[in-house]
Amino acid sequence: MNLMNLKLMVVSGYILSVAAWAVAAGATSGARLIVFTALALLPAGALLTLWTHASQTMSEAIQAARR
């Protein structure tokens, strides 16, 4: 699985869980749901930018060069 796809699935799951939590907490109006979802975007955005690929090992570099 591609790392970008994994990051997007984790972030979307997090945002949906925050939205579900907001509904369970009693945020019934659209404006409150938007506020909760916007607050969920802050850590999600940080996760997307700070979660980087693992560095390539020496063995992986050699195998890639041989191909």
Backbone as a chain_set.jsonl record, in Angstrom:
{"seq": "MNLMNLKLMVVSGYILSVAAWAVAAGATSGARLIVFTALALLPAGALLTLWTHASQTMSEAIQAARR", "coords": {"N": [[0.843, -1.179, 0.0], [0.492, 2.182, -0.77], [2.189, 4.883, 0.808], [1.062, 7.441, 0.831], [-1.646, 6.914, 0.347], [-2.229, 5.484, 2.669], [-1.803, 7.466, 4.616], [-3.857, 9.275, 3.915], [-6.125, 7.681, 4.418], [-5.925, 7.293, 7.196], [-6.124, 9.944, 8.123], [-8.655, 10.708, 7.106], [-10.28, 8.887, 8.467], [-9.817, 9.745, 11.079], [-10.913, 12.356, 11.011], [-13.592, 11.773, 10.426], [-14.239, 10.315, 12.719], [-14.016, 12.305, 14.678], [-16.072, 13.982, 13.827], [-18.246, 12.248, 14.234], [-18.063, 11.994, 16.985], [-18.664, 14.609, 17.698], [-21.342, 14.792, 16.933], [-22.393, 12.903, 18.702], [-21.881, 14.238, 21.037], [-23.7, 16.228, 20.996], [-23.743, 18.265, 19.133], [-25.694, 19.575, 16.976], [-26.286, 21.461, 15.05], [-25.362, 22.745, 11.832], [-23.269, 24.601, 11.794], [-21.849, 24.126, 14.167], [-20.933, 21.521, 13.705], [-19.226, 22.023, 11.58], [-17.3, 23.584, 12.864], [-16.219, 21.713, 14.699], [-15.192, 19.847, 12.864], [-13.36, 21.453, 11.508], [-11.574, 21.953, 13.571], [-10.619, 19.397, 13.822], [-9.119, 19.208, 11.554], [-6.708, 20.5, 12.016], [-4.763, 18.88, 13.637], [-4.728, 16.789, 11.814], [-3.708, 17.909, 9.472], [-1.143, 18.505, 10.348], [-0.246, 15.917, 10.772], [-0.211, 14.927, 8.145], [1.826, 16.491, 7.003], [4.076, 16.031, 8.599], [4.522, 13.293, 8.693], [6.676, 11.324, 7.222], [8.339, 9.505, 4.557], [10.14, 6.519, 5.32], [13.659, 6.425, 5.539], [15.726, 5.187, 2.923], [17.248, 2.017, 3.113], [20.616, 0.696, 3.031], [20.695, -1.779, 1.744], [18.291, -1.709, 0.268], [18.897, 0.392, -1.441], [20.974, -0.673, -2.929], [19.661, -2.817, -4.174], [17.801, -1.366, -5.709], [19.531, -0.023, -7.413], [20.585, -2.115, -8.836], [18.491, -2.879, -10.408]], "CA": [[0.0, 0.0, 0.0], [1.214, 3.431, -0.9], [2.182, 5.648, 2.049], [0.122, 8.559, 0.707], [-2.985, 6.361, 0.539], [-2.349, 5.162, 4.083], [-1.964, 8.727, 5.345], [-5.186, 9.805, 3.635], [-7.115, 6.861, 5.112], [-5.831, 7.583, 8.629], [-6.635, 11.299, 8.341], [-10.101, 10.736, 6.884], [-10.876, 8.174, 9.592], [-9.745, 10.621, 12.249], [-11.875, 13.453, 10.854], [-14.93, 11.207, 10.56], [-14.475, 9.97, 14.128], [-14.253, 13.57, 15.396], [-17.417, 14.422, 13.459], [-19.188, 11.37, 14.931], [-18.0, 12.379, 18.394], [-19.367, 15.885, 17.822], [-22.773, 14.494, 16.88], [-22.724, 12.23, 19.956], [-21.799, 15.228, 22.118], [-24.86, 17.101, 20.924], [-23.593, 19.343, 18.145], [-26.668, 19.226, 15.94], [-26.351, 22.462, 13.994], [-24.306, 22.626, 10.83], [-22.124, 25.443, 12.15], [-21.043, 23.434, 15.196], [-20.24, 20.406, 13.062], [-18.13, 22.596, 10.792], [-16.255, 23.981, 13.814], [-15.549, 20.495, 15.173], [-14.418, 19.273, 11.766], [-12.222, 22.345, 11.258], [-10.597, 21.679, 14.62], [-10.019, 18.093, 13.532], [-8.181, 19.352, 10.439], [-5.404, 20.987, 12.471], [-3.82, 17.778, 13.839], [-4.644, 15.979, 10.604], [-2.768, 18.584, 8.575], [0.204, 18.295, 10.896], [0.103, 14.522, 10.518], [0.123, 14.769, 6.729], [3.093, 17.131, 6.651], [5.206, 15.535, 9.386], [4.684, 11.856, 8.489], [7.482, 11.205, 6.009], [8.799, 8.171, 4.195], [11.338, 6.037, 5.994], [14.813, 6.537, 4.657], [16.072, 3.951, 2.232], [18.395, 1.33, 3.695], [21.7, 0.411, 2.086], [20.289, -2.932, 0.948], [17.289, -1.262, -0.686], [19.569, 1.223, -2.438], [21.731, -1.577, -3.811], [18.691, -3.545, -4.981], [17.251, -0.429, -6.672], [20.573, 0.266, -8.399], [20.777, -3.294, -9.664], [17.35, -3.01, -11.32]], "C": [[0.885, 1.237, 0.0], [1.104, 4.229, 0.398], [1.197, 6.803, 1.983], [-1.314, 8.078, 0.903], [-3.231, 6.029, 2.01], [-2.559, 6.421, 4.913], [-3.357, 9.302, 5.145], [-6.279, 9.003, 4.33], [-7.105, 7.147, 6.609], [-6.441, 8.951, 8.927], [-8.147, 11.35, 8.146], [-10.834, 9.983, 7.993], [-10.894, 9.007, 10.854], [-10.792, 11.735, 12.162], [-13.302, 12.936, 10.995], [-15.237, 10.821, 12.002], [-14.701, 11.222, 14.973], [-15.647, 14.092, 15.072], [-18.476, 13.564, 14.152], [-19.223, 11.701, 16.419], [-18.752, 13.685, 18.629], [-20.87, 15.675, 17.794], [-23.209, 13.828, 18.184], [-22.704, 13.204, 21.134], [-22.929, 16.243, 22.057], [-24.724, 18.272, 19.973], [-24.494, 19.013, 16.964], [-26.721, 20.242, 14.803], [-25.172, 22.297, 13.042], [-23.072, 23.433, 11.178], [-21.24, 24.763, 13.198], [-20.297, 22.247, 14.609], [-19.063, 20.894, 12.241], [-16.984, 23.017, 11.706], [-15.505, 22.765, 14.323], [-14.686, 19.887, 14.081], [-13.208, 20.136, 11.435], [-11.149, 22.144, 12.328], [-9.917, 20.33, 14.426], [-8.995, 18.196, 12.414], [-6.8, 19.812, 10.888], [-4.434, 19.847, 12.767], [-3.666, 16.902, 12.603], [-3.674, 16.598, 9.593], [-1.335, 18.429, 9.045], [0.669, 16.865, 10.648], [0.512, 14.316, 9.07], [1.485, 15.356, 6.391], [4.279, 16.525, 7.387], [5.475, 14.044, 9.212], [5.394, 11.655, 7.164], [7.846, 9.748, 5.746], [10.018, 7.804, 5.028], [12.502, 6.125, 5.015], [15.177, 5.165, 4.101], [17.302, 3.326, 2.88], [19.433, 1.072, 2.602], [21.322, -0.758, 1.176], [19.256, -2.544, -0.099], [17.909, -0.401, -1.78], [20.334, 0.352, -3.438], [20.778, -2.324, -4.73], [18.079, -2.621, -6.059], [18.268, -0.105, -7.766], [20.794, -0.92, -9.341], [19.65, -3.458, -10.679], [17.516, -2.084, -12.442]], "O": [[1.898, 1.301, 0.697], [0.043, 4.251, 1.022], [0.555, 7.116, 2.986], [-2.111, 8.756, 1.551], [-4.32, 6.27, 2.53], [-3.401, 6.442, 5.811], [-3.975, 9.769, 6.101], [-7.265, 9.581, 4.788], [-8.166, 7.234, 7.227], [-7.197, 9.093, 9.888], [-8.849, 11.973, 8.943], [-11.91, 10.409, 8.413], [-11.864, 8.983, 11.611], [-11.478, 12.018, 13.144], [-14.136, 13.592, 11.62], [-16.369, 10.981, 12.459], [-15.509, 11.193, 15.901], [-16.335, 14.596, 15.96], [-19.492, 14.087, 14.608], [-20.286, 11.689, 17.039], [-19.408, 13.843, 19.659], [-21.599, 16.314, 18.553], [-24.272, 14.147, 18.717], [-23.426, 13.015, 22.113], [-23.094, 17.038, 22.982], [-25.54, 19.193, 20.02], [-24.108, 18.265, 16.065], [-27.161, 19.91, 13.702], [-24.122, 21.772, 13.413], [-21.952, 23.009, 10.896], [-20.014, 24.826, 13.112], [-19.15, 21.993, 14.976], [-18.015, 20.249, 12.209], [-15.818, 22.828, 11.36], [-14.275, 22.779, 14.375], [-13.564, 19.456, 14.347], [-12.142, 19.61, 11.115], [-9.955, 22.161, 12.027], [-8.766, 20.148, 14.824], [-8.092, 17.364, 12.327], [-5.813, 19.539, 10.205], [-3.346, 19.837, 12.189], [-2.599, 16.336, 12.368], [-2.912, 15.885, 8.94], [-0.423, 18.245, 8.239], [1.839, 16.63, 10.348], [1.479, 13.607, 8.795], [2.223, 14.789, 5.585], [5.386, 16.506, 6.85], [6.561, 13.577, 9.555], [4.787, 11.797, 6.103], [7.678, 8.881, 6.604], [10.822, 8.662, 5.393], [12.337, 5.921, 3.813], [14.959, 4.134, 4.737], [18.281, 4.016, 3.164], [19.155, 1.215, 1.412], [21.598, -0.729, -0.024], [19.334, -3.001, -1.24], [17.48, -0.467, -2.932], [20.333, 0.618, -4.64], [21.041, -2.457, -5.926], [17.867, -3.052, -7.193], [17.893, 0.068, -8.925], [21.148, -0.737, -10.506], [19.838, -4.111, -11.705], [16.666, -2.032, -13.33]]}, "num_chains": 1, "name": "protein.A"}
